[in-house]
Amino acid sequence: MQFFRDVSLKVKLLGIYFFGLILLGVVGYGLFIYTEVQNYYTDKSVFSSQGRYFQEKSFRHMKYTMDLHGILTRLYSAAGDPANNKENIVKEFISNVLILSDDSYSFAIFDFSGNLVAANGSDFKNLINSGTTNRSKLNLLIKKAFEARMHGAFADFSSDGKNVSYFINTMYFEPLDYYILSLDKTQRSEENIDSILLEKRMRIIKSVVICFILGLAATTVVVGILYTYLKGMTKNINRITRSIGDLGSAGVIETKLEAVNRDEIGRMIAAFNDYLQKRLNMEQFKQLIEEDKNIHDVYVRVFGLLNSFGFHDFAIYEVDEAKNKINYLNHEICGDVCTLEPMPCSDDILISPEECRCKRLAQTVFGSADFRACPKFLGYDKNRKHMCMPIIIAGSVGEVVHVTVKPEDEEMLKKALPLLQDYLKNASPVIESKKLLKNLRETTLKDPLTGLNNRRFLEEYTEILTADTKRRQKNMGILMCDLDYFKKVNDDLGHETGDRVLQILATIMKGSVRSSDIIIRYGGEEFLIIIKDAEDDESVMRVAEKIRENMEAHEMRLSPNVTLKKTLSIGVSIFPKDTENFWQAIKFADISLYKAKEAGRNKVMRFTRDMWTHDTEY
């Protein structure tokens, strides 16, 4: 039964069909053989009986004919002059034959020309008078008797508009040149044959009826089996149809269909369940990234997704349309754990996004050593293949997912491509919303003029910064910076020039500290710099002095005819060395700043306890 469940649907239907044919054949042929055997024994019995009957009739008929010949011979011998006494011999012959009084036979005497000489009864006369055909047949019998002296045969005659068949014995009496014909009147042969054929016909009709009934029963069995199977198949198809309907209305369903068989229907159900599972996984992935806190967590999920597909060498590039650049996110997302080293593509794409073929064409790009689709991929010489898939956001490429594989893994890559594209397409609206939230948040945490973090950023991230510093038992340098005589720039050269000076100062500060350090526009011309993981006071002072010197040495060309040089005063405090209160450490740096200004400006001043004259914390 399990084998029947597992075989192909085509094999099942053919099997049921041939089973029906075999069943019908066995029933029909078996009944045919039975009927034929029965007919054989019946025919054997009938024909054996008929044979004995005709043998006895033939013997009696022959004896009767021989008796006629014997009587005629005796009369001929007793006649003195046979040639002149033919009529008397014939009359005497008829008188003697009538003495036999056997009503089963009729006889007649014919000459060679077929003329009737004498007869008992009217049987032969009626035959002669019924037509020339009958006379011709009698003449034929006479001629055969002339040749063989004695002849017996069945002959068909016309009588009263009907065809009748008689067995006639013909004997030649040479002395008188007469022919004695005797006719058996008791039973015509066709009646016996017709009765046999009628009986046989009835048996055949009976067999046909029985065959029809058994065939109908066999057909019912086959149709029942086929109906039972097709009913189950239809049930499965209807379940799939309902599930597809539910999928169309609800978007995703979690109930799987049970695949009992392993035929085409079973494989279709298994494929449908696999599709449902993939859709469910896709929806769950989408739900997970929707619930993620920020875009960084979403990118981490995408990295995990790529790992689940069996890929290990991959990268994600983020397209920044506003700044017209591409960001390589591997370091930002998971550091060295999942980073391709070196970056799989040329650095040109980071500077000019249009150099990225996938970004420019907004379509998936395949490349190999034999087909170098993208000239910016660096792995062709190592016989590597790659695939770049765009994530479309708001009609343009928002991210590029890059996967590098060895030649033997190409089939795995192509097989995974459709499903991976569906995942990324499904995730693109979530990525778009997360990036939008990120941009909106960055707008509120960024100073629009300099692009630096603002004071609100500091307020939101204070707990994170201080907790991380204390946990790792490190110090954090705090530099409060202020441009000297900045008000004079605004008053003499205008606020636009003042804004340009602030932008240049921001650039100088970025170039003077590490990327891990934090620069904040604290307010007006004041800037706060947080030096993370400060080794000691001297290292912080060296950074502060470097910033001051770079600002002092920088000549700002504000226009073709206007150049300007400005100086910077900096106050320095150390957290948590100076105080466990982060905001008080900023206040200490602010006090040091004013002490630097009081000391003549363009100086770096380290906070000391004697600068704080209050008894309470800030």
Residue pairs with C-beta under 8 A, 6 or more apart in sequence:
4 12
4 15
5 260
5 261
5 262
5 263
5 266
6 261
6 262
6 263
6 266
7 15
7 263
8 263
8 264
9 233
9 263
9 264
9 265
10 264
12 229
12 263
13 226
16 222
16 225
16 226
16 229
19 222
19 225
20 218
20 219
20 222
23 218
23 221
23 222
24 215
24 218
24 219
27 211
27 214
27 215
27 218
28 211
28 214
28 215
31 207
31 210
31 211
31 214
32 207
32 211
35 203
35 204
35 207
38 203
39 200
39 203
42 199
42 200
42 203
43 196
43 200
46 196
46 199
47 196
50 192
50 196
53 192
54 189
57 167
57 184
57 186
57 187
58 152
58 167
60 104
61 105
61 152
61 167
61 169
61 182
61 184
62 152
62 169
64 100
64 102
64 104
64 105
64 169
64 182
65 107
65 150
65 169
65 171
65 180
65 182
66 171
67 100
68 97
68 107
68 171
68 180
68 182
69 171
69 173
69 180
71 93
71 96
71 97
72 89
72 93
72 173
72 176
72 178
72 180
73 173
73 175
75 89
75 92
75 93
75 96
76 82
76 89
76 173
76 175
76 176
79 85
79 88
79 89
82 89
82 175
82 176
86 176
89 176
90 109
90 117
90 118
91 118
93 109
93 118
94 118
94 120
97 107
97 120
98 120
103 185
104 184
104 185
104 186
105 182
105 183
105 184
105 185
106 119
106 120
106 121
106 123
106 124
106 182
106 183
106 185
107 119
107 120
107 180
107 181
107 182
107 183
108 116
108 117
108 118
108 119
108 120
108 124
108 180
108 181
108 183
109 116
109 117
109 118
109 119
109 178
109 179
109 180
109 181
110 116
110 117
110 138
110 142
110 178
110 179
110 181
111 117
111 177
111 178
111 179
112 142
112 146
112 177
112 179
114 135
114 138
114 139
114 142
116 124
116 125
116 128
117 178
119 125
123 183
123 185
124 138
124 181
124 183
126 159
127 134
127 138
127 157
127 159
128 134
128 135
128 138
130 157
130 158
130 159
130 160
131 158
133 157
133 158
134 157
134 158
137 155
137 156
137 157
138 181
141 151
141 153
141 155
141 168
141 170
141 181
142 170
142 179
142 181
144 151
144 153
144 170
145 151
145 170
145 171
145 172
145 179
146 172
146 179
149 171
149 172
149 174
150 169
150 170
150 171
150 172
151 169
151 170
151 171
152 167
152 168
152 169
152 170
153 167
153 168
154 165
154 166
154 167
154 168
154 189
155 165
155 166
155 168
156 163
156 164
156 165
157 163
157 164
157 165
157 166
158 164
164 188
165 188
165 189
165 190
166 183
166 184
166 185
166 188
167 183
167 184
167 189
168 181
168 182
168 183
168 184
169 181
169 182
170 179
170 180
170 181
171 179
171 180
172 179
173 179
173 180
232 260
233 265
236 257
236 265
236 269
237 265
239 257
240 257
240 268
240 269
240 272
243 253
243 255
243 257
243 272
243 276
246 253
247 253
247 276
247 279
251 283
252 276
252 279
252 280
252 283
253 276
254 276
254 280
256 273
256 276
256 277
257 269
257 272
257 273
258 269
259 265
259 266
259 267
259 269
259 270
259 273
260 266
278 419
278 422
282 422
282 423
282 426
283 426
285 301
285 305
285 423
285 426
285 427
286 426
286 427
286 430
288 301
289 297
289 298
289 301
289 427
289 430
289 431
289 434
290 430
292 298
292 301
292 434
294 434
294 437
294 438
295 431
295 434
295 435
295 437
295 438
296 332
296 333
298 427
298 430
298 431
298 434
299 316
299 329
299 332
299 333
300 333
300 334
302 316
302 401
302 424
302 427
303 314
303 316
303 333
303 334
303 338
305 420
305 423
306 314
306 401
306 403
306 420
307 338
309 416
309 419
309 420
310 412
310 416
311 403
311 405
311 413
311 416
313 340
313 344
313 403
313 404
313 405
314 338
314 340
314 401
314 402
314 403
314 404
315 328
315 329
315 330
315 339
315 340
315 343
315 344
315 345
315 401
315 402
316 329
316 330
316 333
316 399
316 400
316 401
316 402
317 326
317 327
317 328
317 329
317 345
317 349
317 356
317 359
317 399
317 400
317 402
318 326
318 327
318 329
318 398
318 399
319 326
319 353
319 359
319 396
319 397
319 398
319 399
319 400
320 326
320 327
321 396
324 353
325 350
325 351
325 353
326 349
326 350
326 353
326 356
326 359
326 400
327 350
328 343
328 350
330 338
330 339
330 340
330 343
331 339
340 404
342 378
343 378
344 377
344 378
344 379
344 386
344 402
344 404
345 356
345 374
345 376
345 377
345 378
345 402
346 355
346 376
346 377
346 378
348 355
348 376
349 355
349 356
349 359
349 376
353 359
353 360
354 360
355 376
356 374
356 376
356 388
356 400
357 365
357 373
357 374
357 375
357 376
357 388
358 364
358 365
358 374
358 388
358 389
358 390
358 397
358 400
358 402
359 390
359 397
359 400
362 390
362 392
362 396
362 397
363 390
364 387
364 388
364 389
364 390
364 417
364 421
365 373
365 374
365 386
365 387
365 388
366 373
366 385
366 386
366 387
367 373
367 374
367 377
367 380
367 385
367 386
367 387
368 380
368 385
368 386
368 407
368 410
369 380
369 381
369 383
369 384
369 385
372 380
374 386
374 388
377 386
379 386
379 404
383 406
383 407
384 404
384 405
384 406
384 407
385 404
385 405
385 406
385 407
385 409
385 410
385 413
386 402
386 403
386 404
386 405
387 402
387 403
387 405
387 413
387 417
388 400
388 401
388 402
388 403
389 400
389 401
389 403
389 417
389 420
389 421
389 424
390 397
390 399
390 400
390 401
391 397
391 398
391 399
391 400
391 401
391 424
391 425
391 427
391 428
391 431
392 398
392 425
392 428
393 399
393 428
393 431
393 432
393 435
394 432
398 428
398 431
398 432
398 435
399 431
401 424
403 413
405 412
405 413
444 456
445 453
445 454
445 456
445 457
445 460
446 452
446 453
446 454
446 457
447 453
447 454
447 521
449 499
449 502
449 503
449 521
450 502
450 503
450 505
450 506
450 521
451 506
452 506
452 519
452 520
452 521
452 527
453 518
453 519
453 520
453 521
454 520
454 521
455 520
455 521
455 522
455 523
457 520
458 520
458 522
458 528
462 582
462 583
465 476
465 518
465 530
465 532
465 582
466 575
466 576
466 582
469 475
469 476
469 532
469 575
469 576
470 576
472 533
474 532
474 533
474 534
475 533
475 534
475 535
475 536
475 574
475 575
475 576
475 577
476 530
476 531
476 532
476 533
476 534
476 574
476 575
476 576
477 529
477 530
477 531
477 534
477 539
477 540
477 543
477 544
477 572
477 573
477 574
478 528
478 529
478 530
478 531
478 572
478 573
478 574
478 575
478 585
478 586
478 588
478 589
479 528
479 529
479 530
479 531
479 540
479 543
479 544
479 547
479 570
479 571
479 572
479 589
480 522
480 526
480 527
480 528
480 570
480 571
480 572
480 586
480 589
480 590
480 592
480 593
481 509
481 526
481 527
481 528
481 529
481 547
481 568
481 569
481 570
481 593
482 525
482 526
482 527
482 568
482 569
482 570
482 593
482 597
483 489
483 501
483 502
483 505
483 525
483 566
483 567
483 568
484 566
484 567
484 568
484 569
484 597
484 601
484 602
485 566
485 601
486 498
486 501
486 524
486 525
486 566
489 497
489 498
489 501
489 564
489 566
490 497
490 498
493 558
493 562
493 564
497 558
497 562
497 564
500 556
500 558
501 556
501 558
501 564
501 566
502 521
502 525
504 554
504 556
505 527
505 551
505 566
505 568
506 519
506 521
506 527
508 547
508 550
508 551
508 554
509 519
509 527
509 529
509 547
510 519
511 550
512 543
512 546
512 547
512 550
513 519
513 529
513 531
513 543
513 547
514 532
516 532
516 533
517 529
517 530
517 531
517 532
518 529
518 530
518 532
519 527
519 528
519 529
520 527
520 528
520 529
520 530
521 527
522 528
528 586
528 589
529 543
529 547
531 539
531 540
531 543
534 540
534 574
537 574
537 577
537 606
540 572
540 574
541 572
541 604
541 606
544 570
544 572
544 604
545 604
547 568
547 570
548 567
548 568
548 569
548 570
548 602
548 603
548 604
551 566
551 567
551 568
552 565
552 567
552 568
552 602
554 565
555 563
555 564
555 565
556 563
556 564
556 565
556 566
557 563
558 564
567 601
567 602
568 602
569 593
569 596
569 597
569 601
569 602
569 603
569 604
569 605
570 593
570 596
570 603
570 604
570 605
571 588
571 589
571 590
571 591
571 592
571 593
571 594
571 595
571 596
571 605
571 607
572 589
572 592
572 604
572 605
572 606
572 607
573 579
573 585
573 586
573 588
573 589
573 592
573 606
573 607
574 585
574 607
575 582
575 585
576 582
576 585
578 585
578 588
578 607
579 585
579 588
579 617
581 617
581 618
583 618
584 617
584 618
587 618
588 607
588 611
588 612
589 607
591 607
591 611
591 612
592 605
592 606
592 607
592 611
593 605
595 605
595 611
596 603
596 604
596 605
599 605
